């Protein structure tokens, strides 16, 4: 489907104008030297510089131009930590999976526990970053979890809780230590075999408990946007990139 859009652009009355603008975005001279800009782009792709862009090349050009225009956003609060009173407790932060890559690294979790009610309300939202297979190059904000946990232990500065709903393929226990400011989620299998979700996806059994922790997410968020920035720099025209690198090299020598 993504290539259909590129094909439609190639035959559109405004196709050349959009392609020229995309070339300019990547620091090719799309308006003053359209044919030369197309050939230079093809050369940077490592392909024959014919000056006639293929559907794949048009798609790649559009993807790269859109990616360059993406900016860092500061949607999520960088609150981290937990506070506890006699009857209520609060935890905020970013969830990361220990020894595994999480599907949505830019996330924010908010936990509120009530001793008198015997429950913890757990809400998690995430910022999804697009990739080349995405329909559009824009961010998406969505709710990942909105669950209620039953408190099994409230002792001193410690709280343990398990989900009220035990029908899921996997079950997650909360282990919150407010004295040490260490907050963990331990996910285990809840069925004997693989489990099919409501979306038709079969989840395999975990070979071992999956341990996540709630941390200060600033470094995680910065790393994700830094990776995008480093990737997009490689999309600029080679002549422009080489000039930037020379300037940076001169500045480092001074």
Secondary structure, DSSP 8 states (H G I E B T S, - for coil): -HHHHHHHHHHSTTHHHHHHHHHHHTTS-TTTSHHHHHHHHHHHTTS---SS--HHHHHHHHHHHHHHT------S----EEEE-SSEEEEEEEEEETTS--TT-SEEEEEEEETTTTEEEEEEEEEE---TTSSSSS-EEEEEEEEEEEEEEEETTEEEEEES---SSEEEEEEEETTTTEEEEEEEE-SSS-EE-TTS-EE---SS-EEEEEE--HHHHHHHHHHHHHHHHTTS-HHHHHHHHHHHHHHHH-
